């Protein structure tokens, strides 16, 4: 059982990828990180030696600190963060314990470079419907919680990405786009190495809605209808994205926790 100020792998794995996830901070030393540069979902990498400088940025926030084995580095950084006003815990058994439990890890191969504020920058086409909302949801929940999305006219996506050092997606001829029957969301799961039954189930729903193959999953038609409704409720793409995050959170939690649950009211034996 974890001691106070320690969070277990099982506890953090339940929170990762959800709106309730703490900020996950990776403080492994360079040698350990070079040996395995995968990261926990949404993790931010910081130098433990300068925590007194950057720690104040997490005041008032819940934080889980990850080092290699869950010993001195994560405990020390978590203590510094608590001193700075954060609600910080150390991950029990550290990165090695997380990897041994086969919890989700993000492959770094295709994570875009970050700007001077540590954010990844992405450029999709304006007026999103399915993929261009599902992918930002995935990125913010599992790759980079602070990711910036610059919605622009379709004809300007490549040039804006080039001029602003950003990554274009969901247009023809770029790395992050449809591949055969797979939509961009599928491609991101594959390239980032995000594998779980829940995300695979969610991907099928999204693919059905995004490619008009509504027979892929019973939920695809509902996702499409809700997405089209949201696109008409919001003229501003960022406002639509913010409003849609909860929709994808709900589909993810259903995919992870509620697939076998049915609506059982009124009960079979109910009488008028």
C-alpha positions in Angstrom: 0.0 0.0 0.0 1.5 3.4 -1.0 2.7 5.6 1.8 1.4 9.2 2.1 2.5 11.5 -0.8 3.0 8.4 -3.0 0.7 7.3 -5.8 0.6 3.7 -7.1 0.9 2.6 -10.7 -2.6 1.3 -10.6 -4.0 4.6 -9.3 -2.2 6.8 -11.8 -3.1 4.5 -14.7 -6.7 5.0 -13.9 -6.3 8.7 -14.0 -4.0 9.1 -17.0 -5.8 10.2 -20.1 -8.8 11.6 -18.2 -9.6 15.2 -17.1 -8.8 14.2 -13.6 -5.2 13.2 -14.3 -2.6 15.0 -12.3 0.2 16.8 -14.2 2.8 14.0 -14.8 6.4 15.3 -14.5 9.3 13.1 -15.6 12.5 13.9 -13.8 14.6 10.9 -14.8 18.3 11.6 -15.3 19.6 11.9 -18.9 21.2 8.5 -18.8 18.0 6.7 -17.8 16.0 8.7 -20.3 18.4 7.9 -23.1 18.1 4.2 -22.3 14.3 4.3 -22.7 12.8 7.6 -23.9 9.2 6.6 -23.8 7.1 8.7 -21.5 3.9 8.3 -19.5 0.8 9.7 -21.2 0.9 13.5 -21.2 4.1 13.6 -19.2 6.3 16.8 -19.1 10.0 16.4 -18.8 11.8 18.6 -16.3 15.4 18.8 -14.8 15.2 17.8 -11.1 18.2 20.1 -10.4 16.2 23.2 -11.2 13.0 22.4 -9.5 13.3 25.5 -7.3 13.1 27.6 -10.5 10.2 25.9 -12.3 8.3 24.4 -9.4 6.2 27.6 -8.7 4.4 27.1 -12.0 2.5 24.1 -10.5 1.2 25.9 -7.4 -2.3 24.7 -6.6 -2.1 21.8 -9.1 -2.1 18.0 -8.6 1.2 16.6 -9.7 2.7 13.0 -10.0 6.4 12.9 -10.2 8.2 10.1 -12.0 11.9 9.1 -11.7 13.5 5.8 -12.6 12.7 3.8 -9.5 10.4 6.0 -7.4 13.1 6.8 -4.9 15.1 9.9 -4.1 14.6 12.1 -7.2 10.8 11.8 -7.3 10.5 12.1 -3.6 12.7 15.1 -3.5 11.1 16.9 -6.4 7.6 16.1 -5.0 8.7 17.7 -1.6 9.9 20.8 -3.4 6.7 21.1 -5.3 4.6 20.7 -2.1 6.7 23.5 -0.7 5.8 25.6 -3.7 2.1 24.9 -3.1 1.4 22.0 -5.4 -0.4 18.8 -4.4 2.5 16.5 -5.4 3.0 12.8 -5.1 5.8 10.4 -6.2 5.0 7.5 -8.4 5.6 4.3 -6.5 8.3 2.1 -8.3 8.8 4.9 -10.8 9.2 4.5 -14.5 10.4 1.0 -14.2 7.4 -0.1 -12.2 5.1 1.6 -14.8 6.8 -0.2 -17.7 6.8 -3.5 -15.8 3.0 -3.2 -15.3 2.7 -2.7 -19.1 0.8 0.6 -18.6 0.5 2.9 -21.6 3.7 4.6 -22.7 4.2 7.2 -25.5 6.8 6.5 -28.1 8.8 9.7 -28.7 9.7 9.1 -32.4 7.1 11.4 -33.9 6.3 13.7 -31.1 6.8 17.2 -32.7 9.4 19.6 -31.3 8.1 22.0 -28.6 8.2 25.8 -28.6 10.0 27.9 -26.1 7.1 27.4 -23.7 7.2 23.6 -24.0 4.1 23.2 -26.2 3.6 21.3 -29.4 2.0 23.2 -32.2 -0.5 21.7 -34.7 -2.3 23.0 -37.8 -5.6 21.4 -38.9 -8.2 22.7 -41.4 -10.9 24.9 -40.0 -14.5 23.8 -39.3 -13.6 20.4 -37.7 -16.1 17.6 -37.5 -14.6 14.2 -36.4 -10.9 13.5 -36.9 -9.9 17.1 -36.4 -11.5 17.0 -33.0 -10.7 13.4 -32.0 -7.0 14.0 -32.7 -6.7 17.1 -30.6 -8.5 15.3 -27.8 -6.0 12.4 -28.1 -3.0 14.8 -28.1 -4.2 16.9 -25.1 -5.1 13.8 -23.1 -2.2 11.5 -23.9 0.7 13.5 -25.6 0.8 17.2 -24.6 -1.9 18.7 -22.3 -0.7 22.2 -23.4 -0.8 21.5 -27.2 -1.8 24.5 -29.4 -4.1 24.1 -32.4 -4.2 26.7 -35.1 -7.3 26.1 -37.2 -6.9 27.7 -40.6 -8.4 27.6 -44.1 -7.6 24.3 -45.9 -5.5 26.1 -48.6 -3.2 27.7 -45.9 -2.5 24.6 -43.7 0.9 23.8 -45.1 2.2 27.3 -45.3 1.0 28.2 -41.8 2.7 25.1 -40.4 5.9 25.9 -42.2 6.0 29.6 -41.2 5.1 28.9 -37.5 7.1 25.8 -37.0 4.0 23.7 -36.5 2.8 20.3 -37.5 0.0 19.9 -40.1 -2.4 17.1 -39.9 -5.5 15.6 -41.5 -4.8 16.9 -45.0 -3.5 14.9 -48.0 0.2 14.4 -48.5 1.4 14.9 -44.9 2.6 12.3 -42.3 -0.4 12.7 -40.0 -3.3 11.9 -42.3 -5.5 9.0 -43.5 -3.7 5.8 -44.6 -5.9 3.4 -46.5 -9.0 2.6 -44.4 -7.4 4.2 -41.3 -8.3 7.7 -40.3 -5.8 10.1 -38.7 -6.8 9.1 -35.2 -5.8 5.5 -36.0 -2.5 6.7 -37.4 -1.7 8.6 -34.2 -2.4 5.7 -32.0 -0.1 3.5 -34.1 2.8 6.0 -34.4 2.7 7.1 -30.7 2.5 3.5 -29.6 -0.7 4.1 -27.6 -2.2 0.6 -27.2 -5.1 -0.3 -25.0 -8.5 -2.1 -25.5 -10.3 1.1 -24.7 -8.5 3.3 -27.3 -8.8 0.6 -29.9 -12.5 0.4 -29.3 -12.8 4.2 -29.4 -10.8 4.3 -32.6 -13.3 2.0 -34.3 -16.1 4.3 -33.3 -14.2 7.4 -34.6 -13.3 5.6 -37.9 -16.9 4.7 -38.5 -18.1 8.2 -38.0 -15.2 9.9 -39.9 -15.3 7.6 -43.0 -19.1 7.2 -43.2 -18.8 3.5 -42.4 -21.5 3.7 -39.7 -21.8 -0.1 -39.6 -18.3 -0.4 -38.0 -19.7 0.3 -34.5 -23.3 1.1 -33.2 -21.9 4.2 -31.5 -20.5 5.7 -34.7 -23.8 7.2 -35.9 -24.3 8.9 -32.5 -20.8 10.4 -32.5 -21.4 11.7 -36.0 -24.7 13.3 -35.1 -23.3 14.9 -31.9 -20.3 16.2 -33.8 -22.4 17.7 -36.6 -24.6 19.3 -34.0 -21.6 20.8 -32.2 -20.2 22.2 -35.4 -23.4 24.1 -35.9 -23.5 25.4 -32.3 -20.1 27.0 -32.4 -18.8 29.4 -35.1 -15.4 29.5 -33.4 -13.3 26.3 -33.9 -11.5 26.5 -30.6 -14.7 27.0 -28.7 -16.1 23.9 -30.5 -13.0 22.0 -29.6 -13.3 22.9 -25.9 -17.0 21.9 -25.9 -16.2 18.6 -27.6 -13.6 17.5 -25.2 -16.2 16.2 -22.8 -17.9 14.2 -25.6 -14.7 12.3 -26.3 -14.0 11.9 -22.6 -17.4 10.3 -22.3 -16.9 7.9 -25.2 -13.4 7.0 -23.9 -14.8 6.2 -20.4 -17.6 4.1 -21.9 -15.0 2.3 -24.0 -12.8 1.7 -20.9 -15.3 1.1 -18.1 -18.9 0.7 -19.3 -19.1 -1.5 -22.4 -21.0 -4.3 -20.6 -23.4 -2.0 -18.8 -27.0 -1.6 -20.1 -29.8 0.7 -19.3 -32.2 -1.3 -17.1 -35.1 0.9 -16.3 -37.9 0.1 -16.3 -37.0 -3.4 -15.2 -38.3 -6.4 -17.0 -40.8 -7.2 -14.3 -42.2 -3.6 -13.9 -45.9 -3.2 -14.0 -48.0 -0.3 -15.0 
